[in-house]
Amino acid sequence: MFKVKKITPIGDRSWYIKWIATIVIIIGACLNSFDVQPYSQAVMSVGAGLWLLVGILWYDRALIAVNSAIMAIYLAGVIMYFTYYV
């Protein structure tokens, strides 16, 4: 049996941000499943923003790209909600 070596940091500030972001994303997904607008989109954009910060701290271009796009999409949804529905 082989052992998998962990390469992500443990115990530094990115570790805490990563887990807070994960919890925020899970809460946002729960809000989204119950169609709680615009709170689900706002919470998901915060979670994506936190993961974007983790990507910047890790210098991981894939995390930066995907979370920049996701954050922009959810923020556009929040803006659209307040522009068209309020």
DSSP file with accessible surface (Angstrom, degrees, kcal/mol):
  #  RESIDUE AA STRUCTURE BP1 BP2  ACC     N-H-->O    O-->H-N    N-H-->O    O-->H-N    TCO  KAPPA ALPHA  PHI   PSI    X-CA   Y-CA   Z-CA
    1    1 A M              0   0  243      0, 0.0     2,-0.3     0, 0.0     0, 0.0   0.000 360.0 360.0 360.0 139.7    0.0    0.0    0.0
    2    2 A F        -     0   0  170      0, 0.0     2,-0.4     0, 0.0     0, 0.0  -0.707 360.0-128.7-103.4 154.8    1.3    3.5   -0.8
    3    3 A K        -     0   0  199     -2,-0.3     2,-0.5     2,-0.0     0, 0.0  -0.862  16.4-136.0-103.5 133.5    1.0    6.6    1.2
    4    4 A V        -     0   0  115     -2,-0.4     2,-0.5     1,-0.0     0, 0.0  -0.759  17.9-137.3 -89.7 126.8   -0.3    9.8   -0.3
    5    5 A K        -     0   0  177     -2,-0.5     2,-0.4     2,-0.0    -1,-0.0  -0.738  13.3-133.6 -88.1 127.0    1.7   12.9    0.6
    6    6 A K        +     0   0  116     -2,-0.5    -1,-0.0     1,-0.1     0, 0.0  -0.635  24.0 179.0 -78.9 131.1   -0.4   15.9    1.5
    7    7 A I        +     0   0  150     -2,-0.4    -1,-0.1     2,-0.1    -2,-0.0   0.551  50.2  93.3-111.7 -11.3    0.9   19.1   -0.3
    8    8 A T  S    S-     0   0   42      1,-0.1    -2,-0.0     7,-0.0    50,-0.0  -0.595  85.6 -99.0 -82.2 148.0   -1.6   21.7    0.9
    9    9 A P        -     0   0   46      0, 0.0     2,-0.4     0, 0.0    -1,-0.1  -0.266  32.6-151.2 -65.5 150.2   -0.6   23.7    4.0
   10   10 A I  S    S+     0   0  119      1,-0.1     3,-0.1     5,-0.0     4,-0.0  -0.989  71.1   5.7-124.2 128.8   -2.0   22.7    7.4
   11   11 A G  S    S+     0   0   42     -2,-0.4    -1,-0.1     1,-0.3     2,-0.1   0.346  95.7 111.9  88.9  -7.2   -2.5   25.2   10.3
   12   12 A D  S >> S-     0   0   69      1,-0.1     4,-1.3     4,-0.0     3,-0.5  -0.290  87.3 -90.1 -89.6-175.9   -1.6   28.4    8.4
   13   13 A R  H 3> S+     0   0  172      1,-0.2     4,-2.4     2,-0.2     5,-0.2   0.856 125.1  58.2 -66.9 -31.7   -4.1   31.2    7.6
   14   14 A S  H 3> S+     0   0    1      1,-0.2     4,-2.5     2,-0.2    -1,-0.2   0.855 101.4  57.2 -65.9 -30.8   -5.0   29.7    4.2
   15   15 A W  H <> S+     0   0   75     -3,-0.5     4,-1.8     2,-0.2    -1,-0.2   0.929 109.9  43.6 -63.7 -44.5   -6.1   26.4    6.0
   16   16 A Y  H  X S+     0   0  132     -4,-1.3     4,-2.4     2,-0.2     5,-0.2   0.921 114.4  49.1 -67.9 -42.7   -8.6   28.3    8.1
   17   17 A I  H  X S+     0   0   30     -4,-2.4     4,-2.9     1,-0.2     5,-0.2   0.912 108.7  55.2 -62.7 -40.4   -9.9   30.4    5.2
   18   18 A K  H  X S+     0   0   18     -4,-2.5     4,-2.0     1,-0.2    -1,-0.2   0.926 111.6  42.4 -58.4 -45.8  -10.2   27.2    3.1
   19   19 A W  H  X S+     0   0  121     -4,-1.8     4,-2.2     2,-0.2    -1,-0.2   0.877 113.8  50.5 -75.3 -34.6  -12.5   25.6    5.7
   20   20 A I  H  X S+     0   0   94     -4,-2.4     4,-2.6     2,-0.2    -2,-0.2   0.939 111.7  49.6 -64.0 -43.5  -14.5   28.7    6.4
   21   21 A A  H  X S+     0   0    0     -4,-2.9     4,-2.6    -5,-0.2    -2,-0.2   0.896 109.0  52.4 -61.7 -39.6  -15.0   29.1    2.6
   22   22 A T  H  X S+     0   0   37     -4,-2.0     4,-2.2    -5,-0.2    -1,-0.2   0.929 110.7  46.7 -63.6 -43.2  -16.1   25.4    2.4
   23   23 A I  H  X S+     0   0   98     -4,-2.2     4,-2.5     2,-0.2    -2,-0.2   0.922 112.0  51.1 -65.1 -41.3  -18.7   25.9    5.1
   24   24 A V  H  X S+     0   0   29     -4,-2.6     4,-2.7     1,-0.2    -2,-0.2   0.920 109.6  50.3 -62.4 -42.3  -20.0   29.1    3.5
   25   25 A I  H  X S+     0   0   48     -4,-2.6     4,-2.5     2,-0.2    -1,-0.2   0.908 110.1  50.3 -62.8 -41.0  -20.3   27.3    0.1
   26   26 A I  H  X S+     0   0   99     -4,-2.2     4,-2.2     2,-0.2    -2,-0.2   0.929 111.4  48.1 -64.6 -42.3  -22.3   24.4    1.8
   27   27 A I  H  X S+     0   0   87     -4,-2.5     4,-2.5     1,-0.2    -2,-0.2   0.929 111.7  50.7 -62.6 -43.5  -24.6   26.9    3.5
   28   28 A G  H  X S+     0   0    0     -4,-2.7     4,-2.5     1,-0.2    -2,-0.2   0.889 108.5  51.5 -61.6 -38.7  -25.1   28.7    0.2
   29   29 A A  H  X S+     0   0   50     -4,-2.5     4,-2.1     2,-0.2    -1,-0.2   0.898 109.5  50.5 -65.7 -38.4  -25.9   25.5   -1.6
   30   30 A C  H  X S+     0   0   66     -4,-2.2     4,-1.1     2,-0.2    -2,-0.2   0.930 111.9  47.0 -63.9 -44.5  -28.5   24.7    1.1
   31   31 A L  H  <>S+     0   0   48     -4,-2.5     5,-2.2     1,-0.2     3,-0.4   0.897 111.4  52.5 -63.0 -38.4  -30.0   28.2    0.6
   32   32 A N  H ><5S+     0   0   73     -4,-2.5     3,-1.5     1,-0.2    -1,-0.2   0.880 103.5  56.3 -65.6 -36.9  -30.0   27.7   -3.1
   33   33 A S  H 3<5S+     0   0   86     -4,-2.1    -1,-0.2     1,-0.3    -2,-0.2   0.788 110.6  44.8 -68.4 -24.1  -31.8   24.4   -2.9
   34   34 A F  T 3<5S-     0   0  160     -4,-1.1    -1,-0.3    -3,-0.4    -2,-0.2   0.259 114.2-120.1-100.2  10.7  -34.6   26.1   -1.0
   35   35 A D  T < 5 +     0   0  115     -3,-1.5     2,-1.2     1,-0.2    -3,-0.2   0.898  47.4 169.5  54.6  49.1  -34.6   29.0   -3.6
   36   36 A V     >< -     0   0   51     -5,-2.2     4,-2.7    -6,-0.1     5,-0.3  -0.752  30.8-137.4 -92.8  90.0  -33.8   31.7   -1.0
   37   37 A Q  T  4  +     0   0   50     -2,-1.2    41,-0.0     1,-0.3    -5,-0.0  -0.728  67.5   0.2 -96.1 145.6  -33.0   34.6   -3.3
   38   38 A P  T  > S+     0   0   12      0, 0.0     4,-2.3     0, 0.0    -1,-0.3  -0.912 122.1  66.9 -92.2  10.7  -30.9   36.7   -3.3
   39   39 A Y  H  > S+     0   0  154      1,-0.2     4,-2.8     2,-0.2     5,-0.2   0.875  98.3  54.0 -63.6 -38.4  -29.3   35.4   -0.1
   40   40 A S  H  X S+     0   0    1     -4,-2.7     4,-2.5     1,-0.2    -1,-0.2   0.926 111.0  46.1 -62.5 -41.7  -28.1   32.2   -1.7
   41   41 A Q  H  > S+     0   0   37     -5,-0.3     4,-2.2     2,-0.2    -2,-0.2   0.900 113.1  49.4 -67.8 -38.6  -26.3   34.1   -4.4
   42   42 A A  H  X S+     0   0   37     -4,-2.3     4,-2.0     2,-0.2    -2,-0.2   0.929 113.0  46.5 -66.1 -43.4  -24.8   36.5   -2.0
   43   43 A V  H  X S+     0   0   39     -4,-2.8     4,-2.5     1,-0.2    -2,-0.2   0.924 112.5  50.2 -66.1 -41.3  -23.5   33.7    0.3
   44   44 A M  H  X S+     0   0   20     -4,-2.5     4,-2.7    -5,-0.2    -1,-0.2   0.886 108.9  51.9 -65.1 -36.3  -22.2   31.7   -2.6
   45   45 A S  H  X S+     0   0    9     -4,-2.2     4,-2.3     2,-0.2    -1,-0.2   0.890 109.3  50.3 -68.9 -34.1  -20.3   34.8   -3.9
   46   46 A V  H  X S+     0   0   83     -4,-2.0     4,-2.4     2,-0.2    -2,-0.2   0.939 111.6  48.4 -64.9 -45.2  -18.7   35.3   -0.5
   47   47 A G  H  X S+     0   0    0     -4,-2.5     4,-2.3     1,-0.2    -2,-0.2   0.923 112.4  47.8 -61.0 -42.3  -17.7   31.6   -0.5
   48   48 A A  H  X S+     0   0    0     -4,-2.7     4,-2.3     1,-0.2    -1,-0.2   0.891 110.2  53.3 -66.2 -36.6  -16.2   31.9   -4.0
   49   49 A G  H  X S+     0   0   20     -4,-2.3     4,-2.1     2,-0.2    -2,-0.2   0.895 108.8  48.9 -64.5 -39.0  -14.4   35.1   -2.9
   50   50 A L  H  X S+     0   0   47     -4,-2.4     4,-2.1     2,-0.2    -2,-0.2   0.910 111.8  48.2 -67.0 -40.7  -12.9   33.3    0.1
   51   51 A W  H  X S+     0   0   49     -4,-2.3     4,-2.5     2,-0.2    -2,-0.2   0.856 108.0  56.3 -67.3 -32.6  -11.7   30.4   -2.2
   52   52 A L  H  X S+     0   0   27     -4,-2.3     4,-2.3     2,-0.2    -2,-0.2   0.930 106.0  50.9 -61.2 -42.4  -10.4   33.1   -4.6
   53   53 A L  H  X S+     0   0   73     -4,-2.1     4,-2.6     2,-0.2    -2,-0.2   0.916 109.0  50.7 -61.4 -41.1   -8.3   34.4   -1.7
   54   54 A V  H  X S+     0   0    0     -4,-2.1     4,-2.3     1,-0.2    -1,-0.2   0.928 108.7  52.1 -62.6 -42.7   -7.0   30.8   -1.0
   55   55 A G  H  <>S+     0   0    0     -4,-2.5     5,-2.6     1,-0.2     4,-0.5   0.891 110.3  48.3 -60.7 -38.3   -6.1   30.5   -4.7
   56   56 A I  H ><5S+     0   0   87     -4,-2.3     3,-0.9     3,-0.2    -2,-0.2   0.925 111.2  49.8 -67.8 -43.4   -4.1   33.7   -4.5
   57   57 A L  H 3<5S+     0   0   50     -4,-2.6    -2,-0.2     1,-0.3    -1,-0.2   0.853 117.1  41.3 -63.3 -34.1   -2.4   32.6   -1.3
   58   58 A W  T 3<5S-     0   0   59     -4,-2.3    -1,-0.3    -5,-0.2    -2,-0.2   0.444 106.0-126.8 -89.7  -4.7   -1.4   29.3   -2.9
   59   59 A Y  T < 5 +     0   0  205     -3,-0.9     2,-0.8    -4,-0.5    -3,-0.2   0.899  54.6 156.2  55.6  43.8   -0.5   30.9   -6.3
   60   60 A D     >< -     0   0   62     -5,-2.6     4,-2.1    -6,-0.2    -1,-0.2  -0.868  29.7-167.6-106.1 105.5   -2.9   28.4   -7.9
   61   61 A R  H  > S+     0   0  212     -2,-0.8     4,-2.7     1,-0.2     5,-0.2   0.823  85.6  56.6 -65.2 -31.8   -4.1   29.7  -11.2
   62   62 A A  H  > S+     0   0   70      2,-0.2     4,-2.5     1,-0.2     5,-0.3   0.934 109.7  44.9 -66.1 -44.7   -6.9   27.2  -11.6
   63   63 A L  H  > S+     0   0   36      1,-0.2     4,-2.0     2,-0.2     5,-0.3   0.898 114.2  50.5 -63.9 -39.6   -8.5   28.2   -8.3
   64   64 A I  H  X S+     0   0   53     -4,-2.1     4,-1.9    -9,-0.2    -2,-0.2   0.944 113.5  45.1 -63.6 -45.7   -8.1   31.8   -9.1
   65   65 A A  H  X S+     0   0   65     -4,-2.7     4,-2.1     2,-0.2    -2,-0.2   0.951 116.3  42.7 -65.5 -50.5   -9.7   31.4  -12.6
   66   66 A V  H  X S+     0   0   74     -4,-2.5     4,-2.6     1,-0.2    -1,-0.2   0.915 117.4  45.3 -68.5 -39.5  -12.7   29.3  -11.5
   67   67 A N  H  X S+     0   0   14     -4,-2.0     4,-2.4    -5,-0.3    -1,-0.2   0.826 109.9  54.8 -78.0 -26.7  -13.5   31.2   -8.4
   68   68 A S  H  X S+     0   0   49     -4,-1.9     4,-2.2    -5,-0.3    -1,-0.2   0.935 112.6  44.2 -63.8 -45.6  -13.2   34.6  -10.1
   69   69 A A  H  X S+     0   0   51     -4,-2.1     4,-2.5    -5,-0.2    -2,-0.2   0.935 114.8  47.7 -64.4 -46.3  -15.7   33.4  -12.7
   70   70 A I  H  X S+     0   0   58     -4,-2.6     4,-2.6     1,-0.2     5,-0.3   0.923 112.2  49.5 -62.8 -43.3  -18.0   31.9  -10.1
   71   71 A M  H  X S+     0   0   53     -4,-2.4     4,-2.6     1,-0.2     5,-0.2   0.930 111.8  48.8 -63.0 -42.6  -17.9   35.0   -7.9
   72   72 A A  H  X S+     0   0   58     -4,-2.2     4,-2.3    -5,-0.2    -1,-0.2   0.909 111.3  50.3 -63.2 -40.8  -18.7   37.3  -10.9
   73   73 A I  H  X S+     0   0  115     -4,-2.5     4,-1.8     2,-0.2    -2,-0.2   0.939 113.6  44.0 -64.5 -46.4  -21.6   35.1  -12.0
   74   74 A Y  H  X S+     0   0   55     -4,-2.6     4,-2.1     2,-0.2    -2,-0.2   0.896 112.9  51.2 -68.6 -38.1  -23.2   35.1   -8.5
   75   75 A L  H  X S+     0   0   75     -4,-2.6     4,-2.6    -5,-0.3    -1,-0.2   0.897 107.9  53.5 -65.2 -36.8  -22.6   38.8   -8.0
   76   76 A A  H  X S+     0   0   56     -4,-2.3     4,-2.8    -5,-0.2    -1,-0.2   0.893 107.5  52.1 -62.5 -37.5  -24.3   39.4  -11.4
   77   77 A G  H  X S+     0   0   13     -4,-1.8     4,-2.3     2,-0.2    -2,-0.2   0.898 109.3  48.5 -64.9 -40.1  -27.2   37.4  -10.1
   78   78 A V  H  X S+     0   0   25     -4,-2.1     4,-2.1     2,-0.2    -2,-0.2   0.937 113.3  47.5 -64.6 -45.3  -27.4   39.5   -7.0
   79   79 A I  H  X S+     0   0  110     -4,-2.6     4,-1.8     1,-0.2    -2,-0.2   0.925 112.0  50.0 -62.3 -42.8  -27.3   42.7   -9.1
   80   80 A M  H  X>S+     0   0   90     -4,-2.8     4,-2.8     2,-0.2     5,-0.5   0.905 107.5  54.9 -62.7 -40.0  -29.9   41.4  -11.5
   81   81 A Y  I  X>S+     0   0   65     -4,-2.3     4,-2.0     1,-0.2     5,-0.5   0.944 113.2  40.5 -58.0 -48.6  -32.2   40.5   -8.6
   82   82 A F  I  <5S+     0   0  116     -4,-2.1    -1,-0.2     1,-0.2     4,-0.2   0.740 117.5  49.7 -76.3 -21.1  -32.1   44.0   -7.2
   83   83 A T  I  <5S+     0   0   90     -4,-1.8    -2,-0.2    -5,-0.2    -1,-0.2   0.903 125.7  21.0 -81.3 -41.6  -32.3   45.6  -10.7
   84   84 A Y  I  <5S+     0   0  171     -4,-2.8    -3,-0.2    -5,-0.2    -2,-0.2   0.726 127.9  39.4-102.2 -27.0  -35.3   43.7  -12.0
   85   85 A Y  I  <<       0   0  160     -4,-2.0    -3,-0.2    -5,-0.5    -4,-0.1   0.586 360.0 360.0-105.6 -12.0  -37.2   42.3   -9.0
   86   86 A V      <       0   0  125     -5,-0.5    -4,-0.0    -4,-0.2     0, 0.0  -0.709 360.0 360.0-104.7 360.0  -37.1   45.1   -6.5
